[in-house]
Amino acid sequence: MLAYSSVANIGYIVLGVTLANPLAFIGAVLHIINHSLMKAVLFMSAGGIFSKMGTLNIFRLRGLPKKMPFTTAAFLIAVFSMVGLPPTGGFFSKIYLIFGAIEASAWVFVAAILISTLLNFFYFFRVVEFSFFKPYTKSDPALEQAGETMKMDEMSTSMLLTTLILSAAIVVVGDYNGEIVDQFIARAVPGF
């Protein structure tokens, strides 16, 4: 799943560059920043979950928010940004890309971004639904067989702190996207 989303996100970046207009190029550069943050949080969360739960099988991760609440929060922020929900950074970079495609009258690219966003929503929703919203029950045979308990047991402090800082950066990039674009990205874009 994470590999597919990398392919899709690299596609967004290439799309922004190939449209060859300032809005799309800004969207591409902003998406490079967002993708690096989102993917780092997702991989670190997955690694922490695997180290504590011993599996990444979504059917065996029920009740994860009780066991790893901070990891869950960081993972959800990254997922929201991957899907492109406001106020995360992923939302704003996709908006720039969509407006850049509209400016170039590249309606196929607008449709591709929207369809890809819907696909992102559906495959991440499945993980979130089973892992976070299906409650852990003592009668769950998969968990009983593994002998897992649902006491709080987060990943290592250094890994958790890094993950939380990166997930906060996702929100900061979303909240301050205008300043980031004006102060850094737009200066490098000719004609903006």
N, C-alpha and C positions, 0 to 999 in steps of 0.2 A: 504494500500500500504506500509506504513512504517513498519507494523508488518510483512508482507511477506518478505520485504527486511531484516529484522532482522533475520528471520529464515534462509534465504539464507546465510547471512554473518556469522552467528554462524556455519552454515554448512561448510563454508570455513575454519573456525578456527579448527573445529573438524577434518576436512579432513587433514589439515596440521599436526596436532598432530598424527593422526593415520598412516600417511605415514612413520613416524619414521625415517626420514633422516634429516640432518641438514638444508638443504635448505627449506624444507617444514615446519620444526619447526620454523625457522626464519620467514617465511611467515606468519605462524599462529600468532606468537607474534606481528609482525608488524601489522597484520590485526586487532588484538585486539585494538591496539592504534588507528589505522585509523577508525575502526568501532565506537569506542567511540566518536571520534571527529565528524565524519560524521553524526551519528545519533543524537548527541546533537544539531548540527546546523539544521538538518532537523526538529526536533521536536520544537526547539525554533522558527524557521521561521514559521512553521505551526501555532504555538500558537500566534505569533505576527500577522500573516495574519488573523487568525480567530478573534482576538480581534479588529482589525481595519476594516475588511471587513464584519464580521458577518457570514461568510460562508467559507467552504472549497470546495464547489462545483466548479470544475474547469471551468465550463461553465459560472460562474458568477464572475470569477477573471480576465477577460480580461483587458488588460492595466495595470496590476499590476506593471510593472517596472516604470510607471510614478507616481504611488501613493506611492510605497515603493521601491525606487531604491536600497537602501543599503541592505534591506532584500532580494530583488531579487538577488543581486550579491552574497550574502552569500549562499543563497539556491542553486544557480547554481554551485558554487564551490563544495558544498557537493554532488550535483547530479553528477557532472563530476567525483568526486572521487568514488562515489557508482558504477558508470558504469565502472570505471577503465581507465579513460583517463589521459594521461600524462599532466602535471608534478605533478599530485596530488598523495597523499599518497596511495590511493586505487589502482592505477596502479601498483606501485612497490610491494605492498604486494601480489597482484594477480600474478605478474611475478614470485616472489619467490615461490608461491604455484604451479604454472604451471611447473617451472623448477624442483621443488621437486617431482612432480608427474611424470615428464619425467624421472628423475633419478631413480625413483622406478619402471619404466615401467608400470605405472598405467594409461594407455591410456584412460580408462573409466573416470577417475577423471579429466584428461585434458579436455575431451569432456564436462563433467559436468560443469566445471568452465567456459568454453567458452559459452556453451548454457545458463547458468545462467546469464552470463554477457550480452548476447544478450537480454534476457528477461528483465533484469534491464534497458537496453537502451530503449526498447519499452515502458515499462510502465512509466518510468520517462519522456520519450520524449512526451508522450501524455499530461502530466501535464504541461510541459514546453511549448509545442506548444499552448495550449489553454490559459494558464495563462499569458504567456509572449510575445508571438508573434502574437496573434490575437488582432488587435487593438480595443480599446474601441471606440465605436461610440455612439453618442447621441441617435441614433435610436435603440439601443440595448434594447429590451423590458425587459429583465431580470434586467438590471441595472436601467432603468427608473422606473420600478415597485418598486424597493428597494429604490429609491431616492438617490442613491449613487453619490457622486461627485468624480472626479478624481484629486483633488488637492493632493499635496504631504502630506502624513500623516503617518510617520514611527511609529513603535512600541516604547515603552518607551526607554529612553536613556540607562538605565542600561541593559535592555534586548538586545537592539541593539548592544551595545558595547561588551557585552559578546559573542553574535553571531558572530560579525565581528572578534573578537580575535580568536575564535575557527575556523572560516573559514580560517583565515590566517595561523593558525597552521596546517591545512590540507595541504596547499601548502608548508609550511616549512618542514613538515615530508616528503613530496614528494621530495623537493629540496635537503634535507640533509639526505635522507634515508640511504645512504652509511655510513655516520658518525654515525647515530643512530644504525645501525646494528653493525658496528665495535666496537663502544665504549660501547654499552649497551647490545644488544641482543646476539651477538655472544659469548660474555664471559660466558653466561649462557647455551650455547648449546655445549654439548660434541661432539668432533670430527669435529668442524668447524675451 
